[in-house]
Amino acid sequence: MIALSFARAARHRALLAALFLLALPFLLPFRATAVNVLIDGLFAVGFNLVYGYVGLLSFGHAALFGSGAYATGLALLRLGLPWYGALALGLIAGAVLAGVIGLLATRTRGIYFAMVTLALAECVYYIAYQASGVTGGENGLRGIVLSKIDLFGLTLDFIDPLTRYFVIAAIVAAALAMLSRILASPFGAVMEMVRENEARARASGVDVRAVKVLAFVLSGAFSGLAGGLQALHLAIVPIETLDYSNSGMVVMMCLLGGAGTFFGPFFGALVFLLLQNLVALVSPHWQLPVGLVFMACILFFRRGLWGQVARWRPA
């Protein structure tokens, strides 16, 4: 009976995640934190697609996140696209950049893959920093104004915090539903096959490199969408969006929640941001307690906090 209920929960994981997102702003002490959980959680989910399901450790995902943010901001400022068109352009920018990085990085393996992704991401940071006429350089991209949005014939006040949250939550829920379909597809099974035994997958006729590149492109699409949502939320794209520390943050979120699980990275983002916000109320040195929690999680919860729960139920 318990196993059957767990199986049903796994089949309806996207719906359960959407219900959780509906309740989230009323569960957290700060509504702004809830929006950040949505954005960073989607970013962590995108990273988990390559790390948790394919086994590729990337230290360059900040470039994919930042490219989506810059593409969305530039589409609104310079091209005059509607908000949904700008978001779509951010998603495409993340996917295209991921394709380029993936094609280059998948020529290597292991730690060399991680270092190549980091090096390429730093190249993207340098280009954005130098192209101040387009990106704003070290001042970032400013002046993104989105006070109202049109949605299915309705005009919504995007400045209102609760309205903003639910608009972003609807987009994130749709992205999670798409992710669930990808993971439940034959391609999702092939990704896990490559993660578990790359040599056996290759012997079975799987084009391992093509699987890795495609997974990286899909990861870039989710990360680019998250970056675009951050641009809409903050009304600015700071150059720090592309910084390598952003790549380290998403690795921590994924490991905290549980790599290779559907909802683990999202839960990791929730825990990380809650700790950051609560500790920052009493001390500016929030990195120390968050780092200690991360170390404890690595030592005692090897599967992550959510992943520990997933040991007794389908992920």
N, C-alpha and C positions, 0 to 999 in steps of 0.2 A: 504493500500500500504506500509506504513512504517512498520507495523507489519510483513508483508510478507517478506520485505527485512531483517528485524532482524532475522526472522526464518531461512532464507537462510544463513545468516552469522553464525548462531549457528550450522547449519549442516556442514558448511565448515570451522569450527573454526581452525582445525589443519592446513589446507592450508593457511588460513589467518595468523596464527602464523608463519608458515614457511616463508611467504613473508616478514613479519615483521623482522624476523631474518636475511634475506638477506640484508635488508636495514640498520640494526642496526649499523654496524661498520662505516658507512658513516654519521650517525646522531650524534654519540657521539664524544666528544673532544679527548678522549683517546682510542686507539684501545685495549689496555690491559684491560681497563674497560669493553669493549664489551665482551671479553672472560669470564671475571669474572661474568658478568650478565648471560651469558649462563649457567655456572656451578652452580652458586648460585640460579639462577632461576629454574633450574631443581631440585635442592635440595628442594627449597621451594614448588615446585609442588608436590614432593613426600611427604613432610610433610602435605600438604593440603589434600592429599588423605585420611589421617586418621582424621585430625582435622576438615577440612571443610566439608567432605562428610560423616563421621561416627560420629563425635563429640567427638573424643578421643584426649585429650590434652597430648601430649608427651613432656617431657623435656629431652629425651634421644636420640634424632635423630642424635646427633653428633657421637654416636657410630656406627650407620649404615653408615653414610657418611665416617667416618674414616676407618671403616673396609673395605669398597670398595676401598679406596685409598691405604691402606696397602696391600690388596690382589693383586691389580693391580701392585703395585711397586715390591712386592716380586715375582710375576709371571714373570716379566721382568728381574729382577736381578738374581734370584736363579733358576727359572725353564726354563728360556730361551724361553718362549712362545712368539709368535708374538703379536703385539699390540692389535689386535682385540680379541685374546684369553685371554690376560691379562685383558682387559675390561670386557669380559664375566665373568671371574672369580671374578672380583670386584662386578659385579651385583649379582652373586650367593652368594658371601660372605655377602653382605648387606641383601639379602632375607633370608638366613639361620639364621643369627644373629637376624633378625627381628622376625623370627618364634619362636626362643627360648625366646626372650624378650616378645613377644606377648602372648605366652602360659602362662608365669608366670604373666605378668601384667594384663591380662584380667580376672584374678581371683578377681580383685578389681575394684572399680568404682570411678569416680570423681577425686578429688584431690589425693586420694590414688593411683590411676592409674598413675598420673603424677609423684608422688614421687617414685613409684617403678621403672618407666622407668629411672628416673634420677639416682637412686641408682645403677641400673644394668649398666647404661652407665659409671658411675664412676668406677665400677669394671673392665670394659673393658679398661678404661684409665689406671688403675693401672697395669693391666696385661701387656699392651703394654709398659708401662714405665719401668717395671721390666725386661721384656724380651729383654734386650738391645742387646743380641747376635743375635736376629732375627730382631727386629724392629729398632734398633739403640738407644733405650731408649730416653733420653731427647734431644739427638742430632737429632733425627728423622731418617727416612730412606733416605739415600743419594745415589747418583751415578746413578740415573735413566737417561739413555741417549736414546733419541729417536729423531735423527736428520732427518731421512727419514722414510716414511711409504709407504707401497705398498697397493694400492687401485684399485681393478678391473684391474690389470695389469699395472697400472700407478705407477710411483715412484714420490712421492710428497715431497717437502722440508718442513718438519714440523717446521723448525726454522723460516721460513718466517712468520711474524705475520698474514698477511691476509690469507695465506694458512691454517695456524693453526686454525684461526677463522672459516673458512668455513668447515673444516673437523669436528670440534667440533659441529658447527651449524647443519650439516647434521645429526649427531648422535642425537642431542637434538630434532631436528624436527621429526625424526623417533620415539623417545620416546614420544613426545607430540601426535603424531598420534595414537600410541598405547594407551595412556591415554584416548584420545577421544573415542576410541572404547570401552574401559572398562566402561567409564561413560555412554555411550549410550546403554550398554548391560543391560539385566535384573539384573545382579549383581550390576550394578551402581544404579539402582532403589532401590534395597534391601538395599544398604548402606545408601541411603537417608532416607529410611523408618526407619531404626534403629536409625538414628540421630534424626528424628522428634519425634518418639514415640517408645521407646524400648519395653515397656510393650505390646503395641498393635502388634508390629512386632512378639514378642514371642507368643502371643495369635493366630496369623495368621499362626503359624507353622514354623516360621523362626528360625533357630539355630543361635541365636544372637552372641554367643561366637565364633562360627566358622566364621561368617561374619567378626567379629572384627579381629580375627587372620589372616584371609586371606587378609583383607585390610592392615593390618600391614606388612604382607609379601610383598605385592605389593609395599607398600610405601618404604620398605627396599630395594627392587630391584631398584627403581628409585633413591633413595638416594645413594645406593652403586655405581650405574653407574655414578652419579654426582661426587662422591669421586674419582672414577677411572679416570675420565676426568681431575680432578684437579691434580692428580698424574702425568699424561702425560703432563699437561700444565706447572706445576712448576718444574718438574724433581726432586722433593723432596717431602717427606711426613713428615711434622713436627708433633711432638707429640701434638701440639695445635689443630690439626685437630679433635682430640677426646675430646677436652676440652668442659666443659658444656656451656661456652660462645657461642660456635658455635650453640648449641641447642637454646639458647636464641635469637641469631641473626636470625635464620630461623623462629622462632615464630613472631618476629617483621616484617620480610619481608612479611609473609603470612597475618598478620593483616593489614599492610600498604596497600597492594594491594587489599585484599578482600578475606576472607576465604569462601570456598564453591563456588568459581567461577573458570572457567577453566583457564583464563589467569591472574587473579588477583595476585597470588603469584609471577608470573614472572614480572609483572609490579611493584610489591612491591620491588623485588630485584633490578630492574632498578632504582627506586627512591632512595632506601637506598644507593646503591653504588655510584650513582651520587652525592648525598649529602655528603657522606663520602669523596669522591675524591675532590670535589670542595671546601668544607670547609677546608680540610687539606692543601690546597694551601696557606691559609692565617693564619691558626691556628692549632696547634697540638691537640687542645681540641675539636675535631669534634663531640665527643659524646654528648656534651651539645645541640647544635642546632638540631642534629638528634633526640635526645630525646624529644626536644620541639615539633618538627614536628610530632613525633609519638604520643605524648600526644594530640596535636590538632586533629590529625586524629581520635583517639579513642573518643574524646569528640564530634566532629562535623561530622565525617564521620564514623558512626558505622559500615557500611558495607565495609569500606575500600575505597580507591580512585577509583579503578576499579569497585569495587562492587557498588559504587554509580551510575556509568554508567549502570551497569547491572540491576538496579531497573527498568529501562525503556526499557530493551531489554533482551532476554534470555542470561543467563550466559554462 
